[in-house]
């Protein structure tokens, strides 16, 4: 099971993610925030969005909203934005 091992907000609604398989990528979540909903609405505030954290390998916010590592990994791979770690 893949997990997020590191997350860093690097720009307005853009997160740099590192995964347990050694891959990483930067994901712009603006498209997600274009949706309206009780759970998504607070994330539109850049300060609230930047206060994300990891819990059990998922990307989470204090309002209970979370994004699974596998869905974010797939999204990055589909967009061709997933980088694999160099072999040592």
C-alpha positions as CSV (number, residue, x, y, z in Angstrom):
1,X,0.0,0.0,0.0
2,X,1.5,3.3,-1.1
3,X,1.6,6.2,1.5
4,X,2.5,9.8,1.4
5,X,5.6,10.3,3.4
6,X,6.1,14.0,2.9
7,X,3.9,16.9,1.8
8,X,4.8,20.5,1.4
9,X,2.6,23.3,0.0
10,X,4.9,25.1,-2.4
11,X,2.5,27.6,-4.0
12,X,-1.2,28.6,-3.8
13,X,-3.0,25.2,-3.8
14,X,0.1,23.3,-5.1
15,X,1.5,20.5,-3.1
16,X,4.8,18.7,-3.5
17,X,4.3,15.0,-2.5
18,X,6.8,12.3,-1.8
19,X,5.5,8.7,-1.7
20,X,6.6,5.5,0.1
21,X,7.7,3.9,-3.2
22,X,10.3,6.7,-3.7
23,X,8.3,8.6,-6.3
24,X,7.4,12.3,-6.0
25,X,5.6,15.0,-7.8
26,X,3.9,18.4,-7.6
27,X,0.2,18.6,-7.9
28,X,-2.0,21.6,-8.4
29,X,-5.3,21.0,-6.6
30,X,-7.0,24.2,-7.9
31,X,-9.3,22.0,-10.1
32,X,-10.5,20.2,-6.9
33,X,-11.2,23.5,-5.2
34,X,-13.3,24.7,-8.1
35,X,-16.0,22.3,-6.8
36,X,-18.4,23.6,-4.2
37,X,-19.0,21.7,-1.1
38,X,-18.9,22.0,2.6
39,X,-15.7,20.0,3.0
40,X,-13.9,21.8,0.0
41,X,-14.9,25.3,0.7
42,X,-12.5,25.9,3.6
43,X,-9.5,24.8,1.4
44,X,-10.1,27.7,-0.9
45,X,-8.5,29.9,1.8
46,X,-4.7,29.7,1.2
47,X,-3.8,29.7,4.9
48,X,-6.2,26.9,5.7
49,X,-5.0,24.9,2.7
50,X,-1.4,25.4,3.8
51,X,-2.2,23.9,7.2
52,X,-2.4,20.3,5.7
53,X,-0.9,17.3,7.5
54,X,-0.3,13.6,7.0
55,X,-2.3,11.0,8.8
56,X,-1.9,7.3,8.1
57,X,-0.2,8.2,4.8
58,X,-3.1,10.4,3.5
59,X,-3.1,14.2,2.9
60,X,-5.5,15.7,5.5
61,X,-6.9,19.0,6.7
62,X,-8.3,19.9,10.1
63,X,-11.9,20.0,8.9
64,X,-11.7,16.2,8.2
65,X,-11.2,16.4,4.4
66,X,-8.6,14.0,3.2
67,X,-7.1,12.7,-0.1
68,X,-5.7,9.2,-0.3
69,X,-2.2,8.5,-1.3
70,X,-3.2,6.1,-4.1
71,X,-5.6,8.6,-5.7
72,X,-3.0,11.4,-5.7
73,X,-0.3,8.9,-7.0
74,X,-2.6,7.9,-9.8
75,X,-3.4,11.5,-10.7
76,X,0.3,12.4,-10.9
77,X,1.1,9.3,-13.0
78,X,-1.8,10.0,-15.4
79,X,-0.6,13.6,-15.9
80,X,3.0,12.4,-16.5
81,X,4.1,14.4,-13.4
82,X,5.3,11.5,-11.2
83,X,9.0,11.3,-10.9
84,X,10.7,8.1,-9.8
85,X,13.7,8.3,-7.4
86,X,17.0,7.6,-9.1
87,X,18.4,4.1,-8.4
88,X,21.3,4.2,-6.1
